Amino acid sequence: MSNDGQAQPDDKNMQPQQDGKNGQAQREGRNATTSAMSAARQRDERSREEPAGRDVTTNAMSARAKSPPAATRPAPKARSGAADPPERSERWERGPADGGIDIVSPMPVLAEREVEASLRPKRLSEFPGQPKVREQLELVLESAVRRSRPPDHVLLSGPPGLGKTSLAMIIATELGAPIRVTSGPAIERAGDLAALLTSLGEGEVLFIDEIHRVARPAEELLYMAMEDFRVDVMVGKGPGATAIPLELAPFTLVGATTRAGLLTGPLRDRFGFTGHLDFYDVTDLETILRRSASLLGVALRDDGGAEIAGRSRGTPRIANRLLRRVRDFAEVRADGVVTEQVARDALAVYDVDELGLDRLDRAVLDALVRRFGGGPVGVGTLGVAVGEEVETVEEVAEPYLVRAGLLARTPRGRVATPAAWAHLGLTPPRSTGAATLFDE
């Protein structure tokens, strides 16, 4: 009895000691986390003073700039940024020789990044086409420069290859501010985004490509950062977790997306300016080709530029790619001058016809017209007929065929239009194009 009575006070005395040890461990964990965050900040500040060899995108633009920046604004300084993540998928990153995209695909190619960077316009005045977006953006940037304040956050949407990345670079140049480049798929956790945001300097531009693919936890952290320039970092887990508020330097977020409909409402509403880029007309593409030809040292005649522009699907990226392939043909099999006839012969070698259709596009139309009588036919059947995956037919071939008026999507399947029959040199049957009870 006496031994049990003596043991009970010892247990009561041990309980406060254990609570004290747990509290001390939690405080030590928070102190370690805070020290790690401070050390990370110090490392980032030291990296800003290092030579500008780590921000590939900014260095590529500054190294190839043909005209000096305006004297009234300082040139952008290179800053260490997030590494360029893979674009879309590895299949789209590889070049045509590796079995990747075709010559008229608007998707970026890894091997062409340096060439594309050298052809990007450096100033808003050099940016061709998109007159409405260019005028609106000019007002936003000029007013911000006069107020000496960062402009509102900018959202750029539109199909790939129209110049969203170029406009983001131009925004940084016009503001005289550094730019940090990353992409939505690279931001998987809220901590990744918090580390990136806390390292931004005042007035710096953060460019997030494919912003609709940012992970949801990171996106929710981005709401407060865009609106209040503040983020709350959670330290610890469970009941002992605490939120540490971190103030951010005012910055400008430039987001680019090819699928604006996938953006959530709260994120879309936090952008002060939204610009949608449309496909270019032939005149603007000819202007782009003349500028690219002068930078690449290509002898381009006006008729040759018009021939290439007419087959570029309204996309500058495709126009510049075709120009480089026609240049190769002109240097090897001609006198080096790109004329209309040289452009036609070169594009015939690369299977690009008068409408800009390539092998896959014509294979889809040929299967739809010759094998299935113009449709309607399901996209899965079309994929089997041309030997391609369904996703390839839907995402690579169909968008331009529908936009060119050669293919129609109906509830019963894909249908060839009379223009598709005429393009293949065939006469459409009487029933082709006739409305039915089940057609929209």
ZIWOBEL-V853993 format. One record per residue. N is the residue number from 1. RES is the residue in one letter. PHI is phi in whole degrees, -180 to 180 (999 if undefined). NEAR is the number of other ideal C-beta (glycine too) atoms within 12 Angstrom. D_CENTER is the distance of its C-alpha to the mean C-alpha in Angstrom with 2 decimals. Layout:
# ZIWOBEL-V853993
n-><N/N>
res-><RES/RES>
phi-><PHI/PHI>
near-><NEAR/NEAR>
d_center-><D_CENTER/D_CENTER>
This chain:
# ZIWOBEL-V853993
n-><1/2/3/4/5/6/7/8/9/10/11/12/13/14/15/16/17/18/19/20/21/22/23/24/25/26/27/28/29/30/31/32/33/34/35/36/37/38/39/40/41/42/43/44/45/46/47/48/49/50/51/52/53/54/55/56/57/58/59/60/61/62/63/64/65/66/67/68/69/70/71/72/73/74/75/76/77/78/79/80/81/82/83/84/85/86/87/88/89/90/91/92/93/94/95/96/97/98/99/100/101/102/103/104/105/106/107/108/109/110/111/112/113/114/115/116/117/118/119/120/121/122/123/124/125/126/127/128/129/130/131/132/133/134/135/136/137/138/139/140/141/142/143/144/145/146/147/148/149/150/151/152/153/154/155/156/157/158/159/160/161/162/163/164/165/166/167/168/169/170/171/172/173/174/175/176/177/178/179/180/181/182/183/184/185/186/187/188/189/190/191/192/193/194/195/196/197/198/199/200/201/202/203/204/205/206/207/208/209/210/211/212/213/214/215/216/217/218/219/220/221/222/223/224/225/226/227/228/229/230/231/232/233/234/235/236/237/238/239/240/241/242/243/244/245/246/247/248/249/250/251/252/253/254/255/256/257/258/259/260/261/262/263/264/265/266/267/268/269/270/271/272/273/274/275/276/277/278/279/280/281/282/283/284/285/286/287/288/289/290/291/292/293/294/295/296/297/298/299/300/301/302/303/304/305/306/307/308/309/310/311/312/313/314/315/316/317/318/319/320/321/322/323/324/325/326/327/328/329/330/331/332/333/334/335/336/337/338/339/340/341/342/343/344/345/346/347/348/349/350/351/352/353/354/355/356/357/358/359/360/361/362/363/364/365/366/367/368/369/370/371/372/373/374/375/376/377/378/379/380/381/382/383/384/385/386/387/388/389/390/391/392/393/394/395/396/397/398/399/400/401/402/403/404/405/406/407/408/409/410/411/412/413/414/415/416/417/418/419/420/421/422/423/424/425/426/427/428/429/430/431/432/433/434/435/436/437/438/439/440>
res-><M/S/N/D/G/Q/A/Q/P/D/D/K/N/M/Q/P/Q/Q/D/G/K/N/G/Q/A/Q/R/E/G/R/N/A/T/T/S/A/M/S/A/A/R/Q/R/D/E/R/S/R/E/E/P/A/G/R/D/V/T/T/N/A/M/S/A/R/A/K/S/P/P/A/A/T/R/P/A/P/K/A/R/S/G/A/A/D/P/P/E/R/S/E/R/W/E/R/G/P/A/D/G/G/I/D/I/V/S/P/M/P/V/L/A/E/R/E/V/E/A/S/L/R/P/K/R/L/S/E/F/P/G/Q/P/K/V/R/E/Q/L/E/L/V/L/E/S/A/V/R/R/S/R/P/P/D/H/V/L/L/S/G/P/P/G/L/G/K/T/S/L/A/M/I/I/A/T/E/L/G/A/P/I/R/V/T/S/G/P/A/I/E/R/A/G/D/L/A/A/L/L/T/S/L/G/E/G/E/V/L/F/I/D/E/I/H/R/V/A/R/P/A/E/E/L/L/Y/M/A/M/E/D/F/R/V/D/V/M/V/G/K/G/P/G/A/T/A/I/P/L/E/L/A/P/F/T/L/V/G/A/T/T/R/A/G/L/L/T/G/P/L/R/D/R/F/G/F/T/G/H/L/D/F/Y/D/V/T/D/L/E/T/I/L/R/R/S/A/S/L/L/G/V/A/L/R/D/D/G/G/A/E/I/A/G/R/S/R/G/T/P/R/I/A/N/R/L/L/R/R/V/R/D/F/A/E/V/R/A/D/G/V/V/T/E/Q/V/A/R/D/A/L/A/V/Y/D/V/D/E/L/G/L/D/R/L/D/R/A/V/L/D/A/L/V/R/R/F/G/G/G/P/V/G/V/G/T/L/G/V/A/V/G/E/E/V/E/T/V/E/E/V/A/E/P/Y/L/V/R/A/G/L/L/A/R/T/P/R/G/R/V/A/T/P/A/A/W/A/H/L/G/L/T/P/P/R/S/T/G/A/A/T/L/F/D/E>
phi-><999/-67/-67/-65/-65/-78/-74/-65/-61/-65/-64/-67/-72/-73/-63/-62/-66/-67/-62/-65/-65/-64/-63/-64/-66/-65/-65/-66/-64/-67/-64/-65/-65/-63/-65/-65/-66/-65/-64/-64/-64/-65/-63/-68/-66/-68/-69/-70/-89/-78/-59/-83/-111/-103/-95/-64/-65/-66/-66/-62/-70/-70/-71/-105/-64/-90/-120/-69/-68/-61/-69/-80/-128/-71/-71/-61/-94/-73/-131/-71/-136/-69/-68/-66/-83/-64/-89/55/-152/-65/-65/-80/-76/-76/-81/-61/-68/-95/85/-90/-75/-91/-72/-106/-83/-79/-75/-71/-120/-58/-70/-102/-63/-67/-66/-63/-64/-72/-95/-69/-67/-98/-128/-65/-68/-89/-79/-87/74/49/-63/-68/-64/-65/-66/-64/-67/-63/-65/-63/-72/-65/-66/-67/-65/-68/-85/57/-131/-63/-73/-64/-66/-118/-117/-114/-127/148/-62/-68/87/-100/114/-67/-65/-62/-66/-63/-64/-66/-59/-65/-66/-65/-84/65/-123/-68/-130/-113/-114/-151/-143/-59/-62/-77/-99/-96/-127/-64/-65/-63/-69/-63/-63/-69/-69/-70/-91/-74/-89/-66/80/-71/-103/-109/-107/-115/-82/51/-67/-71/-100/-67/-62/-60/-60/-69/-64/-66/-68/-70/-57/-68/-65/-72/-90/-115/52/-155/-132/-109/-101/-82/-118/88/-135/74/-63/-87/-71/-132/-103/-105/-77/-122/-78/-110/-72/-56/-139/-120/-95/-115/-108/-125/-149/-96/-139/-63/-67/-86/-74/-73/-59/-59/-72/-64/-72/-86/-88/-77/-136/-124/-121/-107/-95/-101/-67/-86/-85/-65/-62/-66/-66/-64/-62/-63/-67/-64/-66/-65/-64/-67/-73/-89/74/-100/-81/-113/-83/-62/-68/-68/-65/-66/-66/-70/-63/-68/-110/-97/61/70/-123/-60/-61/-68/-61/-67/-68/-66/-61/-67/-71/-67/-59/-60/-65/-66/-75/-92/-115/-140/-92/93/-99/-89/-107/-62/-69/-63/-64/-64/-64/-67/-70/-67/-64/-92/60/-114/-88/-64/-92/86/-79/-107/-60/-66/-61/-69/-65/-65/-64/-64/-65/-66/-86/-80/-90/-120/62/92/92/-75/-146/-72/-68/-65/-65/-62/-62/-66/-65/-99/73/-127/-70/-62/-63/-66/-66/-72/-96/-104/-90/-64/-54/-76/-63/-68/-67/-81/75/-100/-143/-124/-99/-125/-60/-92/139/-87/-130/-81/-84/-57/-65/-67/-62/-66/-66/-87/76/-117/-100/-72/-69/-64/-76/-67/88/-75/-76/-124/-64/-98/-83/-83>
near-><7/7/8/10/10/12/13/14/11/13/14/13/14/14/14/12/14/14/15/14/14/18/17/15/16/22/18/17/21/24/17/16/23/20/15/18/24/17/15/22/24/16/18/27/18/13/22/24/16/16/13/25/15/23/35/24/39/36/27/27/36/29/18/22/24/20/17/14/24/17/9/12/21/18/26/35/28/30/36/33/37/32/17/27/26/23/33/29/21/17/25/28/24/23/25/25/11/14/13/25/36/36/40/39/40/39/35/39/34/24/18/30/24/20/24/33/29/28/38/38/34/34/31/32/18/28/35/32/32/32/19/14/33/29/16/25/39/26/20/33/36/20/20/29/26/13/15/15/19/34/33/29/36/40/38/41/33/31/31/35/38/37/44/41/41/43/46/44/43/38/49/47/37/40/41/27/41/39/47/46/39/39/37/34/23/27/34/20/20/26/24/27/39/33/29/37/39/35/33/39/30/18/32/39/43/44/42/48/41/34/42/27/30/36/23/21/18/31/31/24/34/40/29/27/36/36/22/18/28/24/34/23/31/22/27/23/12/11/9/19/16/19/17/21/18/30/18/35/23/30/38/42/43/46/43/45/36/33/18/26/12/19/29/20/13/16/33/25/16/28/33/25/29/27/39/24/39/20/30/35/23/24/19/29/37/30/26/42/43/29/30/38/33/19/28/27/15/33/23/38/26/21/20/36/39/26/35/50/41/30/41/43/41/35/39/44/40/43/50/43/43/46/45/35/35/47/33/23/31/33/20/15/17/24/14/21/23/42/26/25/21/34/40/27/22/32/38/20/20/28/22/36/25/17/27/38/34/31/23/34/41/31/28/43/45/28/32/43/36/22/19/26/20/35/37/28/31/22/34/18/21/38/27/19/26/31/15/27/18/22/17/31/35/24/28/35/40/29/29/37/39/25/25/27/20/37/39/30/27/25/14/19/24/37/41/40/29/24/26/36/28/19/27/27/14/20/13/25/16/11/16/26/23/16/13/16/9/11/17/12>
d_center-><77.91/77.86/75.12/72.87/73.51/72.48/69.22/67.87/67.73/65.92/63.11/62.73/62.58/59.91/57.52/56.84/56.38/53.70/51.92/52.10/50.61/47.70/47.00/47.22/44.73/42.24/42.71/42.28/39.04/37.69/38.92/37.29/33.91/34.29/35.34/32.37/30.00/32.02/31.96/28.21/28.06/30.58/28.76/25.60/27.80/29.40/26.14/25.32/28.53/27.85/26.90/23.36/22.61/20.24/17.19/16.09/13.45/15.94/18.81/17.40/17.04/20.45/22.20/21.41/21.93/24.67/25.82/26.69/25.19/27.36/30.46/30.32/27.10/26.60/24.00/21.15/22.35/20.49/20.10/19.58/16.29/14.64/14.22/11.04/10.66/10.57/7.68/8.90/12.48/14.91/16.14/13.04/12.98/16.57/17.91/20.33/23.28/22.25/22.05/18.29/16.63/18.84/19.00/17.78/14.69/11.49/9.53/9.04/12.26/13.26/16.36/14.83/12.68/15.78/16.79/13.59/13.85/17.46/16.87/14.53/16.72/17.88/19.34/18.87/22.03/20.62/17.65/19.01/18.77/17.47/20.77/20.70/17.39/18.44/21.85/20.83/18.46/21.30/23.71/21.68/21.23/24.78/26.38/24.70/25.94/29.39/29.59/28.37/26.12/22.40/20.86/19.68/16.31/13.72/11.40/9.40/9.15/9.65/9.43/7.20/8.70/10.09/9.25/6.94/6.46/10.12/11.20/10.20/12.28/14.88/15.32/16.27/18.51/20.20/20.94/22.18/20.38/18.65/14.98/13.84/10.42/9.46/7.34/8.92/10.76/12.27/13.97/16.69/19.60/20.59/22.22/19.08/17.66/21.18/21.55/18.38/19.45/23.05/22.27/20.67/23.11/24.22/22.01/19.10/15.49/13.15/9.40/7.67/3.96/4.80/7.94/10.02/10.52/12.29/15.91/18.44/20.70/18.08/16.95/20.64/21.01/18.26/20.41/23.27/21.30/19.72/23.09/25.75/24.11/25.75/25.13/27.84/28.01/30.33/32.93/35.10/35.50/37.93/40.46/40.19/36.46/35.76/32.83/32.41/30.77/28.74/28.26/25.02/24.90/23.44/19.79/17.00/13.86/10.84/8.45/5.49/6.00/7.14/10.28/11.85/15.04/14.15/14.02/17.50/19.81/20.54/16.99/16.33/19.73/19.15/16.86/19.33/17.39/15.15/14.13/13.38/12.64/15.05/15.86/17.88/21.60/23.51/24.87/21.58/20.47/23.86/23.32/20.05/21.98/24.91/22.96/21.24/24.69/26.30/23.93/24.39/28.10/28.23/31.18/29.66/32.07/31.24/32.16/30.00/26.94/27.75/28.07/24.68/22.99/24.78/23.27/19.60/18.72/17.70/14.49/14.58/12.81/15.58/18.16/17.67/17.83/20.97/22.43/22.41/24.05/26.58/27.32/28.20/30.49/32.11/32.91/34.37/36.12/36.67/37.58/34.05/33.76/31.18/33.23/32.88/34.95/33.19/29.78/31.31/32.89/29.80/27.54/30.44/30.32/26.64/27.44/25.51/27.88/28.47/25.97/23.16/23.95/23.86/26.07/24.35/24.26/27.92/28.88/27.66/29.56/32.57/32.85/32.55/35.16/37.59/37.67/37.22/38.71/35.64/35.00/34.36/33.03/30.71/27.32/28.65/31.54/29.37/27.37/30.70/32.07/29.38/29.06/25.43/23.92/23.54/19.81/19.48/21.58/19.85/16.17/16.76/20.01/20.76/18.06/19.21/22.81/22.92/21.43/23.95/26.75/27.78/27.27/27.86/27.10/30.24/31.52/33.61/30.96/29.43/31.66/31.80/32.38/35.17/32.67/31.66/35.37/35.94/33.08/34.73/38.09/39.54/41.40/40.06/42.69/44.06/42.39/38.82/36.99/39.83/38.96/40.23/40.89/37.78/35.29/33.17>
